[in-house]
Amino acid sequence: MQVFLAFDIECAGCNHIKHPIIEIGMVVFIVKGKKMTIIDTKSICLKLDKKKKLDKKKKLDKKKKLDKKKKLDKKKLGHKMEPRCMKEHWSKNLTILERIKKNAVDRKKGYDQLVKFLRINFTKYPTMTYLSDNPQYDLGRISTELCINGFNPLEYSNDVKMKYRGFGLDVDSFAEGFGLAIGETLEQIKDKARIKSTSYWGNTLKQHDALYDATVIAYQHADVITRNP
């Protein structure tokens, strides 16, 4: 039996500091022989931190206390939606964006939920493997934001033992190599996984929602390893 955790993220733009993650989708699944079973799913929607406004008196007090370095840090406070990302992506997926905004929680709370989800599933399945279609970007961004919010990165457990969990498998590279061997393109393999993900979620979710796309990743990898002799 093999256990996997598929991740996908949606972001507010390309800048890791100004335009952070706004949704994390996760799907835990088991592959036993030729059978794949989804056993747990979670979507965490995250609020964008707004730049803090100080009243005039507090501004004066702050100016007296802040040195140059702290003033520079103060300028970095706050997140925003990148105009390019809004125009090219979110303007075409407004229903998904509204769902994310409706369910969004404070970032610290959201990452606490993520840590608890990982703890529960790693307790049940200690050898669980992370999956992503772009580990360097998706899992890297999640790890960075975990650290920003006071937690350990994905590679380590958030307890005193700090157990190493390894990093993610690149499912697209894995599937592309397999596809070359059997005469299928990566897109053909992905299309099959999208059909299964749509069937699983029905009218609840659709493409470009992080949880839907994490489900595609799960079905894609399960398809490859169950067909691999």
C-alpha positions in Angstrom: 0.0 0.0 0.0 1.3 3.5 -0.9 -0.1 6.7 0.6 0.2 10.1 -1.0 -0.7 13.7 -0.3 -1.4 15.8 -3.4 -1.1 19.6 -3.1 -2.1 22.5 -5.3 -2.2 26.2 -4.6 -3.8 29.4 -5.9 -2.0 32.7 -5.4 -2.6 36.5 -5.6 0.2 36.9 -8.1 3.9 36.1 -8.8 5.7 38.0 -6.0 6.1 35.6 -3.1 6.0 38.5 -0.5 3.4 40.9 -1.9 1.1 38.3 -3.6 0.9 35.3 -1.4 -1.1 32.0 -1.5 -4.9 32.5 -1.2 -5.9 28.8 -1.3 -4.2 25.4 -0.6 -5.9 22.3 -1.8 -4.9 18.9 -0.4 -6.0 15.3 -1.2 -4.8 12.2 0.7 -5.2 9.0 -1.2 -4.1 5.3 -1.0 -3.0 3.1 -3.9 -3.3 -0.6 -3.2 -2.6 -2.9 -6.1 -4.6 -1.4 -9.0 -7.1 0.4 -6.8 -6.9 4.1 -5.8 -9.0 5.5 -2.9 -9.3 9.1 -1.8 -9.4 9.1 2.1 -9.2 12.8 3.1 -9.4 16.2 1.4 -9.1 19.8 2.6 -9.2 23.3 1.2 -7.7 26.2 3.2 -8.6 29.7 2.0 -6.4 32.5 3.2 -7.1 36.2 3.7 -4.7 38.8 2.2 -3.2 40.8 5.1 -4.1 44.5 4.8 -1.5 47.2 5.4 -2.0 48.5 8.9 -3.1 52.1 9.2 -1.9 54.1 12.2 -3.6 57.2 13.6 -1.5 60.5 13.6 -0.4 60.2 17.3 0.8 56.6 16.9 2.5 57.6 13.6 4.5 60.2 15.5 5.4 57.8 18.3 6.4 55.2 15.8 8.7 57.6 13.9 10.6 58.4 17.1 11.1 54.7 17.9 11.8 53.2 14.4 15.3 53.0 13.1 16.0 52.9 9.3 15.8 49.1 9.2 12.4 48.9 11.0 11.1 51.6 8.7 12.0 49.5 5.7 10.2 46.5 7.3 7.1 48.6 7.9 6.9 49.5 4.2 6.6 45.7 3.4 3.5 45.2 5.5 0.4 44.1 3.7 -0.6 42.0 0.7 -2.5 42.8 -2.5 -3.8 41.1 -5.6 -1.4 41.6 -8.5 -3.2 43.5 -11.3 -1.7 41.2 -14.0 -2.9 38.1 -12.2 -6.3 39.6 -11.7 -6.6 40.4 -15.4 -5.1 37.3 -16.9 -6.5 34.7 -14.5 -8.9 35.7 -11.8 -11.2 37.8 -14.0 -11.9 34.6 -15.9 -12.5 32.6 -12.7 -14.5 35.0 -10.5 -16.8 32.3 -9.1 -13.8 30.5 -7.6 -12.3 33.8 -6.3 -15.6 34.7 -4.6 -15.7 31.2 -2.9 -12.1 31.7 -1.7 -12.9 35.2 -0.3 -16.1 33.9 1.4 -14.2 31.0 3.1 -10.9 32.9 3.8 -9.5 32.8 7.3 -6.6 34.7 8.9 -3.3 33.4 7.6 -1.9 32.3 11.0 -5.1 30.4 11.6 -5.1 28.9 8.2 -1.5 27.6 8.5 -2.4 26.2 11.9 -5.1 24.2 10.2 -2.6 23.0 7.7 -0.2 21.8 10.4 -3.0 19.9 12.2 -4.1 18.3 8.9 -0.5 17.1 8.3 -0.1 15.9 11.9 -3.3 13.8 11.7 -2.5 12.2 8.4 1.2 11.6 9.1 0.2 9.9 12.4 -2.0 7.5 10.5 0.4 7.2 7.5 4.1 7.9 8.5 5.4 7.1 5.1 3.0 9.4 3.2 4.6 11.1 0.2 4.0 14.7 -1.0 2.9 15.2 -4.6 2.8 18.3 -6.7 2.9 19.2 -10.4 5.5 21.8 -9.6 7.1 21.1 -6.2 9.7 23.8 -6.4 7.0 26.5 -6.8 4.0 25.2 -5.0 5.6 23.3 -2.1 8.3 25.9 -1.9 5.8 28.7 -1.4 3.9 26.7 1.2 7.1 26.0 3.2 8.1 29.7 3.0 4.7 30.9 4.3 4.7 28.2 7.0 8.0 29.7 8.2 6.7 33.3 8.0 3.8 32.3 10.2 5.9 30.6 12.9 5.9 26.9 11.8 8.4 24.5 10.4 8.6 24.0 6.6 6.8 21.0 4.9 10.0 18.9 5.1 9.8 18.8 8.9 7.2 17.9 11.5 6.0 20.7 13.8 7.0 19.2 17.1 10.1 18.9 19.3 11.4 15.9 17.3 11.3 17.9 14.0 11.1 14.6 12.0 12.2 14.9 8.4 9.5 14.0 5.9 11.3 14.5 2.6 10.1 16.7 -0.2 7.6 16.3 -3.0 7.5 14.2 -6.1 7.1 16.0 -9.4 4.0 14.1 -10.9 4.3 15.8 -14.3 7.9 14.7 -14.9 7.0 11.3 -13.6 3.9 11.0 -15.9 5.8 12.5 -18.9 8.5 9.8 -18.7 5.8 7.1 -18.3 3.9 8.6 -21.3 6.9 8.4 -23.5 7.2 4.6 -22.8 3.5 3.9 -23.5 2.9 6.4 -26.4 0.7 8.9 -24.5 1.4 12.6 -24.0 1.3 14.3 -20.6 -1.8 16.2 -21.7 -3.6 13.0 -22.6 -2.8 11.6 -19.1 -3.9 14.9 -17.5 -7.2 14.9 -19.5 -8.1 11.5 -18.0 -7.4 12.7 -14.5 -9.5 15.9 -15.1 -12.5 13.7 -16.1 -12.2 11.7 -12.9 -11.8 14.8 -10.8 -14.9 16.3 -12.4 -16.8 13.1 -11.7 -15.6 13.1 -8.1 -16.6 16.7 -7.3 -19.6 17.0 -9.5 -20.9 20.6 -9.6 -19.1 21.5 -6.3 -15.7 22.4 -7.8 -14.1 23.0 -11.1 -10.7 23.5 -12.8 -8.5 26.3 -11.2 -9.8 25.6 -7.8 -6.9 24.4 -5.7 -8.8 21.4 -4.3 -10.1 20.4 -7.7 -6.6 20.6 -9.2 -5.0 18.7 -6.3 -7.6 15.9 -7.1 -6.4 15.9 -10.7 -2.8 15.5 -9.5 -4.0 12.6 -7.3 -5.8 10.8 -10.1 -3.0 11.5 -12.6 -0.4 9.9 -10.3 -2.6 7.0 -9.4 -3.2 6.3 -13.1 0.5 6.2 -13.8 1.6 4.0 -11.0 -1.3 1.5 -11.3 -0.5 1.0 -15.0 3.2 0.9 -14.5 4.3 -2.8 -14.7 
